């Protein structure tokens, strides 16, 4: 049987894999970390070895401490009719990261989750001339974000099979998007405001005690463990159920 000349999925997969091979510390991707997370590599390699699937983006799970950027007050308050709609369109929504936000701490590795070390960075943080006029309070956000993996499939049948496997492994936020793109997600996140930037001093004012913050890290460690358990289960189920027809 003649080989198909027109294979859009195969061409797309080839391009993605070429980019993946070229990604390293000196040639980072668009993520904050810049490279593929090591804990996900076995699963990514397994999926990409299947002729009808390719991973497009991923995160193995992480803890981050992020200081929101400058976000001016909503347009209904800060913009007069004479200013027009152009200025209003540039204003970030409440809860958005805003311009100039900073990652105080990020790790994808639970062994690097040292509360005292990153808390010291928070307490020593200082910002020169923080914008104060017409701005929304800039919060320091603590987040645990679980594993997420996007997989482009050749067809809907493959996407539905992967979706069913992922849901059965506890990734209950999984869904199928346009172009048969499966987003594998799990809802075990933490999202907690720890404090805010004091515009008078340029320093971060914590709203919670250190013991509370240490407890958050303990909760994140437990989530890292659950995250890894479900990831390994997903690997085993994909290997067992999606490679049965391969020679």
Order of alpha helices (4+ residues) and beta strands (2+ residues): alpha-alpha-beta-beta-alpha-alpha-beta-alpha-beta-beta-alpha-beta-beta-beta-beta-alpha
